[in-house]
Amino acid sequence: MKCNNCGYEMGEFSKFCSNCGYAMLENQEEEVEEDEDLPESINYILFGLIIVIIMLSAIISYFIIYN
């Protein structure tokens, strides 16, 4: 595990960085990973919504033209 403040390689269970003294939180590394995944999931949701809107507009246009 690396220190988020100085980048020093630390032990896996260290609570403080032995190089700069920065306090390491247990969930700090996991929160960063979750934030990185968020934009990718938003892209998939937006792509799905755009596809649904295009399909609905095609169906509505079909019924308007042929009825």
SEGUDO-167395 format. One record per residue (C-alpha): residue number from 1; y, z, x. Coordinates in nm, 2 decimals, always signed. Example, Ala and Ser with C-alpha at 12.3 -4.5 7.8 and 13.67 -1.06 7.14 Angstrom:
<pos = 1, Y = -0.45, Z = +0.78, X = +1.23>
<pos = 2, Y = -0.11, Z = +0.71, X = +1.37>
This chain:
<pos = 1, Y = +0.00, Z = +0.00, X = +0.00>
<pos = 2, Y = +0.35, Z = -0.08, X = +0.13>
<pos = 3, Y = +0.66, Z = +0.12, X = +0.09>
<pos = 4, Y = +0.90, Z = -0.03, X = -0.17>
<pos = 5, Y = +1.20, Z = +0.08, X = +0.03>
<pos = 6, Y = +1.12, Z = -0.03, X = +0.39>
<pos = 7, Y = +0.80, Z = -0.22, X = +0.37>
<pos = 8, Y = +0.60, Z = +0.01, X = +0.60>
<pos = 9, Y = +0.22, Z = +0.00, X = +0.55>
<pos = 10, Y = +0.12, Z = +0.34, X = +0.42>
<pos = 11, Y = -0.21, Z = +0.51, X = +0.31>
<pos = 12, Y = -0.33, Z = +0.45, X = -0.04>
<pos = 13, Y = -0.27, Z = +0.80, X = -0.16>
<pos = 14, Y = +0.06, Z = +0.87, X = +0.01>
<pos = 15, Y = +0.33, Z = +1.03, X = -0.20>
<pos = 16, Y = +0.61, Z = +0.97, X = +0.06>
<pos = 17, Y = +0.67, Z = +0.70, X = +0.31>
<pos = 18, Y = +0.60, Z = +0.83, X = +0.67>
<pos = 19, Y = +0.86, Z = +0.59, X = +0.81>
<pos = 20, Y = +1.17, Z = +0.64, X = +0.58>
<pos = 21, Y = +1.07, Z = +0.93, X = +0.35>
<pos = 22, Y = +1.10, Z = +0.73, X = +0.03>
<pos = 23, Y = +0.91, Z = +0.90, X = -0.26>
<pos = 24, Y = +0.64, Z = +0.68, X = -0.39>
<pos = 25, Y = +0.55, Z = +0.70, X = -0.76>
<pos = 26, Y = +0.20, Z = +0.64, X = -0.87>
<pos = 27, Y = +0.28, Z = +0.39, X = -1.14>
<pos = 28, Y = +0.56, Z = +0.22, X = -0.95>
<pos = 29, Y = +0.33, Z = -0.06, X = -0.82>
<pos = 30, Y = +0.17, Z = -0.12, X = -1.16>
<pos = 31, Y = +0.51, Z = -0.15, X = -1.34>
<pos = 32, Y = +0.62, Z = -0.43, X = -1.10>
<pos = 33, Y = +0.30, Z = -0.62, X = -1.17>
<pos = 34, Y = +0.35, Z = -0.60, X = -1.55>
<pos = 35, Y = +0.71, Z = -0.72, X = -1.52>
<pos = 36, Y = +0.59, Z = -1.02, X = -1.31>
<pos = 37, Y = +0.34, Z = -1.12, X = -1.59>
<pos = 38, Y = +0.60, Z = -1.10, X = -1.87>
<pos = 39, Y = +0.79, Z = -1.43, X = -1.81>
<pos = 40, Y = +0.46, Z = -1.62, X = -1.79>
<pos = 41, Y = +0.34, Z = -1.48, X = -2.13>
<pos = 42, Y = +0.68, Z = -1.56, X = -2.28>
<pos = 43, Y = +0.65, Z = -1.92, X = -2.17>
<pos = 44, Y = +0.31, Z = -1.95, X = -2.34>
<pos = 45, Y = +0.45, Z = -1.80, X = -2.66>
<pos = 46, Y = +0.76, Z = -2.03, X = -2.66>
<pos = 47, Y = +0.53, Z = -2.33, X = -2.59>
<pos = 48, Y = +0.31, Z = -2.24, X = -2.89>
<pos = 49, Y = +0.61, Z = -2.19, X = -3.12>
<pos = 50, Y = +0.75, Z = -2.53, X = -3.02>
<pos = 51, Y = +0.41, Z = -2.70, X = -3.09>
<pos = 52, Y = +0.39, Z = -2.53, X = -3.44>
<pos = 53, Y = +0.75, Z = -2.64, X = -3.52>
<pos = 54, Y = +0.68, Z = -3.00, X = -3.42>
<pos = 55, Y = +0.36, Z = -3.00, X = -3.63>
<pos = 56, Y = +0.53, Z = -2.85, X = -3.94>
<pos = 57, Y = +0.82, Z = -3.10, X = -3.91>
<pos = 58, Y = +0.56, Z = -3.39, X = -3.89>
<pos = 59, Y = +0.38, Z = -3.26, X = -4.20>
<pos = 60, Y = +0.70, Z = -3.21, X = -4.40>
<pos = 61, Y = +0.82, Z = -3.55, X = -4.30>
<pos = 62, Y = +0.49, Z = -3.71, X = -4.41>
<pos = 63, Y = +0.52, Z = -3.55, X = -4.76>
<pos = 64, Y = +0.89, Z = -3.65, X = -4.79>
<pos = 65, Y = +0.82, Z = -4.01, X = -4.70>
<pos = 66, Y = +0.50, Z = -4.07, X = -4.90>
<pos = 67, Y = +0.59, Z = -3.87, X = -5.22>
